[in-house]
Amino acid sequence: MGTKQGFIKKTPLTEFDSTRKTGLLSITLREDDELIDVRLTDGQDNVVLVTSQGSCITFSEKDVRPMGRTAQGVIGIRLDSEDYVIGMESIIEGNKNATLLAITENGFGKRTELEEYRVQTRGGKGVITYKITPKTGNIVGIRVTTEDDDAMLITNSGTIIRIKVKDVSILGRATQGVTLMRTSEDEKVVSIETLAPEAE
């Protein structure tokens, strides 16, 4: 589990073995925090956290000890003031076909090779993953993708665009990407999702 304020937590699935209709508490959050992403891992994955203002940290999930359901977790990334985590992914080390897709609120995006993100120690500041400018706006979504995927971008006005991931440029970490979706002055991209391509 990853939170907006940069905390990370790993809990064995056996802790959630229940049919209770009211659900189970999965994490204790601070007042100013919220859960933003959950991923199923196998104990050997690397974890990627990306922030709104373009920072990214990659660390081994072995750096995070398993905790009970009520625990708060530990620091995954240290944030600058006003910054916050917008996405978390788990990746299998050595996956040569995958890239990190990042999309900004003004419809810009790019893919970056995963090997550009060296594995660090959990709890650091990370590295730059996107050159944020007033033109691009902040990052709103990230996904680990392959060229076989499609991606959907949705705006706050309900407009959706579907694109092929292979058509998105692969660029270095410190670049601002290219226009993937044109937005109006009051319109912002708010979310992205990847999905299997449509049949021809």
URKA-V10739 format. One record per pair of residues at least 12 apart in sequence whose ideal C-beta (glycine too) atoms are under 10 Angstrom apart, sorted by the first residue. I is the first residue (numbers start at 0). J is the second residue. If there is no record, write none. Layout:
I:J
I:J
This chain:
0:25
0:26
0:28
0:34
0:35
0:36
0:37
0:38
0:63
0:66
0:72
0:75
0:87
1:34
1:35
1:36
1:37
1:38
1:46
1:47
1:48
1:49
1:72
1:75
1:76
1:84
1:85
1:86
1:87
1:88
1:89
2:26
2:28
2:29
2:32
2:33
2:34
2:35
2:36
2:48
2:71
2:72
2:75
2:83
2:84
2:87
3:28
3:29
3:31
3:32
3:33
3:34
3:35
3:36
3:50
3:51
3:78
3:83
3:84
3:85
4:28
4:29
4:31
4:32
4:33
4:35
4:72
4:74
4:75
4:76
4:78
4:82
4:83
4:84
5:32
5:48
5:50
5:54
5:56
5:72
5:73
5:74
5:75
5:76
5:77
5:78
5:82
5:83
5:84
5:122
5:125
6:26
6:27
6:28
6:29
6:32
6:34
6:48
6:70
6:71
6:72
6:73
6:74
6:75
6:76
6:84
7:36
7:46
7:48
7:56
7:58
7:60
7:62
7:63
7:72
7:73
7:74
7:75
7:76
7:84
7:87
7:121
7:122
8:25
8:26
8:27
8:34
8:37
8:63
8:64
8:65
8:66
8:67
8:68
8:70
8:71
8:72
8:73
8:75
9:38
9:40
9:42
9:46
9:60
9:61
9:62
9:63
9:64
9:65
9:66
9:70
9:72
9:73
10:25
10:26
10:37
10:65
10:66
10:67
10:68
10:69
10:70
10:72
11:42
11:65
11:66
11:67
11:68
12:39
14:65
14:66
14:67
14:68
14:69
15:68
23:68
23:69
24:67
24:68
24:69
25:37
25:68
25:69
25:70
26:66
26:68
26:69
26:70
26:71
26:72
27:67
27:68
27:69
27:70
27:71
27:72
28:71
28:72
29:71
31:83
32:71
32:72
32:83
32:84
33:83
33:84
34:72
35:48
35:83
35:84
35:85
35:86
35:87
36:48
36:49
36:84
36:85
36:86
36:87
36:88
36:89
36:141
37:87
38:60
38:87
38:88
38:89
38:90
38:143
39:89
40:60
40:63
40:89
40:90
40:91
41:60
41:89
41:91
42:60
42:61
42:65
43:59
43:60
43:61
43:89
43:91
43:92
44:59
44:60
44:61
44:88
44:89
44:90
44:91
44:92
45:57
45:58
45:59
45:60
45:61
45:62
45:88
45:89
45:90
45:91
45:92
45:93
45:94
45:113
45:116
45:118
45:119
46:58
46:59
46:60
46:61
46:62
46:63
46:75
46:76
46:87
46:88
46:89
46:90
46:118
46:121
47:75
47:76
47:86
47:87
47:88
47:89
47:90
47:99
47:113
47:116
47:125
47:128
47:141
47:143
48:75
48:76
48:78
48:84
48:85
48:86
48:87
48:88
48:121
48:125
48:141
49:76
49:84
49:85
49:86
49:87
49:88
49:99
49:101
49:116
49:125
49:128
49:129
49:138
49:140
49:141
50:76
50:78
50:79
50:82
50:83
50:84
50:85
50:86
50:124
50:125
50:128
50:129
50:131
50:137
50:138
50:141
51:78
51:81
51:82
51:83
51:84
51:85
51:86
51:103
51:104
51:129
51:131
51:136
51:137
51:138
51:139
52:78
52:79
52:81
52:82
52:83
52:85
52:127
52:129
52:131
52:137
52:138
53:82
53:101
53:103
53:125
53:126
53:127
53:128
53:129
53:130
53:131
53:132
53:135
53:137
53:138
53:172
53:173
53:175
54:76
54:77
54:78
54:79
54:82
54:84
54:123
54:124
54:125
54:126
54:127
54:128
54:129
54:131
54:138
55:76
55:86
55:99
55:101
55:111
55:115
55:116
55:119
55:125
55:126
55:127
55:128
55:129
55:138
55:141
55:172
56:75
56:76
56:77
56:84
56:116
56:118
56:119
56:120
56:121
56:122
56:123
56:124
56:125
56:126
56:128
57:88
57:90
57:92
57:99
57:113
57:115
57:116
57:117
57:118
57:119
57:121
57:125
57:126
57:128
58:75
58:76
58:118
58:119
58:120
58:121
58:122
58:123
58:125
59:92
59:118
59:119
59:120
59:121
60:89
60:121
61:121
62:75
62:118
62:119
62:120
62:121
62:122
63:75
63:121
73:121
73:122
74:121
74:122
74:123
75:87
75:121
75:122
75:123
75:125
76:119
76:121
76:122
76:123
76:124
76:125
77:122
77:123
77:124
77:125
78:124
78:125
79:124
82:137
83:137
85:101
85:102
85:137
85:138
85:139
85:140
85:141
86:99
86:101
86:102
86:138
86:139
86:140
86:141
86:142
86:143
86:191
87:141
88:100
88:113
88:141
88:142
88:143
88:144
89:143
90:113
90:116
90:143
91:113
91:143
92:113
92:118
93:113
93:114
94:113
94:114
94:143
94:145
95:112
95:113
95:114
96:113
96:144
96:145
96:146
96:147
97:110
97:112
97:113
97:142
97:143
97:144
97:145
97:146
97:148
98:110
98:111
98:112
98:113
98:114
98:115
98:142
98:143
98:144
98:145
98:146
98:148
98:164
98:165
98:167
98:169
99:111
99:112
99:113
99:115
99:116
99:128
99:129
99:141
99:142
99:143
99:144
99:169
99:172
100:140
100:141
100:142
100:143
100:144
100:145
100:148
100:150
100:164
100:167
100:169
100:176
100:179
100:191
100:193
101:128
101:129
101:135
101:138
101:139
101:140
101:141
101:142
101:167
101:170
101:172
101:176
101:191
102:129
102:135
102:136
102:138
102:139
102:140
102:141
102:142
102:150
102:152
102:167
102:176
102:179
102:180
102:188
102:190
102:191
103:129
103:131
103:132
103:134
103:135
103:136
103:137
103:138
103:139
103:140
103:175
103:176
103:178
103:179
103:180
103:187
103:188
104:135
104:136
104:137
104:138
104:139
104:140
104:154
104:155
104:182
104:186
104:187
104:188
104:189
105:132
105:133
105:134
105:135
105:136
105:137
105:139
105:176
105:178
105:180
105:181
105:182
105:186
105:187
105:188
106:135
106:136
106:139
106:152
106:154
106:160
106:176
106:177
106:178
106:179
106:180
106:181
106:182
106:186
106:187
106:188
107:129
107:130
107:131
107:132
107:134
107:135
107:136
107:138
107:175
107:176
107:177
107:178
107:179
107:180
107:182
107:188
108:129
108:135
108:138
108:139
108:140
108:141
108:150
108:152
108:162
108:164
108:167
108:168
108:170
108:175
108:176
108:177
108:178
108:179
108:180
108:188
108:191
109:128
109:129
109:130
109:135
109:167
109:168
109:169
109:170
109:171
109:172
109:174
109:175
109:176
109:177
109:179
110:142
110:143
110:144
110:146
110:150
110:164
110:165
110:166
110:167
110:168
110:169
110:170
110:176
111:128
111:129
111:141
111:168
111:169
111:170
111:171
111:172
111:173
111:174
111:176
112:169
112:170
112:171
112:172
113:143
115:128
115:170
115:171
115:172
115:173
116:128
116:172
126:172
126:173
127:171
127:172
127:173
127:174
128:141
128:171
128:172
128:173
128:174
129:141
129:170
129:172
129:173
129:174
129:175
129:176
130:170
130:171
130:172
130:173
130:174
130:175
130:176
131:175
132:175
134:175
134:178
135:175
135:176
135:177
135:178
136:182
136:187
136:188
137:187
138:176
138:188
139:152
139:153
139:154
139:187
139:188
139:189
139:190
139:191
140:152
140:153
140:188
140:189
140:190
140:191
140:192
140:193
141:191
142:164
142:191
142:192
142:193
143:193
144:164
144:165
144:167
144:193
145:164
145:165
145:193
146:163
146:164
146:165
146:166
146:167
146:169
146:196
147:163
147:164
147:165
147:193
147:195
147:196
148:162
148:163
148:164
148:165
148:167
148:192
148:193
148:194
148:195
148:196
149:161
149:162
149:163
149:164
149:165
149:166
149:192
149:193
149:194
149:195
149:196
149:197
150:162
150:163
150:164
150:166
150:167
150:179
150:191
150:192
150:193
150:194
151:190
151:191
151:192
151:193
151:194
152:179
152:180
152:182
152:188
152:189
152:190
152:191
152:192
153:180
153:188
153:189
153:190
153:191
153:192
154:180
154:182
154:183
154:185
154:186
154:187
154:188
154:189
154:190
155:182
155:185
155:186
155:187
155:188
155:189
155:190
156:182
156:183
156:185
156:186
156:187
156:189
157:186
157:189
158:180
158:181
158:182
158:183
158:186
158:188
159:180
159:190
159:192
160:179
160:180
160:181
160:188
161:192
161:194
161:196
161:197
162:179
162:180
162:191
163:196
163:197
164:193
164:196
165:196
166:179
167:179
179:191
